Amino acid sequence: MSLTNHICLVLLLALEGCGGAPHANSFSLALVQPQPPQSTWDSIASAALLMAVTHGLPDWHPRRRVIVETDSGLISPSSLPRLGSFEFVLLDSAQAQRTANEVGDLNILTVARVLVANDSAKVSAVSHWVWQQRPDRVGMFQSMSACEFRLRRHNATWQIDSTFGCLIT
């Protein structure tokens, strides 16, 4: 993306007031209780979500209520980290859009791009905005951030040992 496009994106964000977008902490949706992992994928996804919810991503900051998108079909209660200080809501993209239309813009998480080889793995934690659809909003654009992590299996547990990199678009 060129410098001009980056400047335009920053201006669009400022005009849309994204910095003050609601974090949707006060709405009422069904909370999901984390369950024990049932597979290698669950353990890896849980480690990636644990890192994201406790340390954040470039465009997602830790908050008590965490909305996780389930469209990949790989996220379930068994892939959520077991943290007493966080509450999880699982939504597919249609549910997320309906919720954003009701309560305001949402910044939600998902896990993607898993690669497992023996006792190591790579996984990405991704955040993206679901914008409230309203008549005064002209045009929509995609905004997301992601970090890719390397994990190692240690004593039958998957643990993140490094971050390959993070980006924001």
Long-range contacts (C-beta under 8 A, 24 or more apart in sequence): 1-169, 9-141, 12-141, 13-143, 16-137, 18-105, 18-129, 18-143, 21-104, 21-105, 21-107, 21-129, 22-103, 22-104, 22-105, 23-63, 23-65, 23-107, 24-65, 24-67, 24-99, 24-100, 24-103, 24-104, 24-106, 25-63, 25-64, 25-65, 26-103, 27-99, 27-102, 27-103, 29-67, 29-89, 29-91, 29-99, 30-89, 31-87, 31-88, 31-89, 32-77, 32-80, 32-88, 32-89, 32-90, 33-77, 34-77, 34-78, 34-80, 34-81, 34-82, 34-83, 34-88, 35-76, 35-77, 35-78, 35-80, 36-78, 37-78, 37-79, 38-76, 38-78, 39-78, 40-116, 40-158, 41-74, 41-79, 41-114, 42-76, 42-78, 42-79, 43-157, 43-158, 44-111, 44-114, 44-116, 44-121, 44-123, 44-151, 44-158, 45-74, 45-75, 45-79, 45-111, 45-114, 45-123, 46-79, 46-80, 46-81, 46-82, 46-158, 47-81, 47-123, 47-149, 47-151, 47-158, 47-159, 47-160, 48-111, 48-123, 48-124, 48-125, 48-149, 48-151, 48-160, 49-79, 49-80, 49-81, 49-109, 49-111, 49-125, 50-81, 50-83, 51-125, 51-147, 51-149, 51-160, 52-109, 52-125, 52-127, 52-147, 53-81, 53-83, 53-86, 53-109, 54-83, 57-109, 57-125, 57-126, 57-127, 57-145, 57-146, 57-147, 57-166, 58-145, 58-146, 58-147, 58-166, 58-167, 58-168, 59-107, 59-127, 59-129, 59-143, 59-144, 59-145, 59-168, 60-107, 60-109, 60-127, 60-145, 65-89, 66-109, 67-91, 67-96, 67-99, 67-106, 67-108, 67-109, 68-108, 68-109, 68-110, 69-93, 69-96, 69-108, 69-109, 69-110, 69-128, 70-110, 71-110, 72-110, 72-111, 72-112, 74-111, 74-114, 75-110, 75-111, 79-111, 93-130, 96-130, 97-130, 97-133, 99-130, 100-130, 100-131, 100-132, 100-133, 101-132, 101-133, 101-134, 103-132, 104-132, 105-129, 105-130, 105-131, 105-132, 106-130, 112-146, 113-148, 119-152, 119-153, 120-150, 120-151, 120-152, 120-153, 121-150, 121-151, 121-153, 121-158, 122-148, 122-149, 122-150, 122-151, 122-164, 123-148, 123-149, 123-151, 124-148, 124-149, 125-149, 142-169, 143-168, 143-169, 144-168, 144-169, 145-169
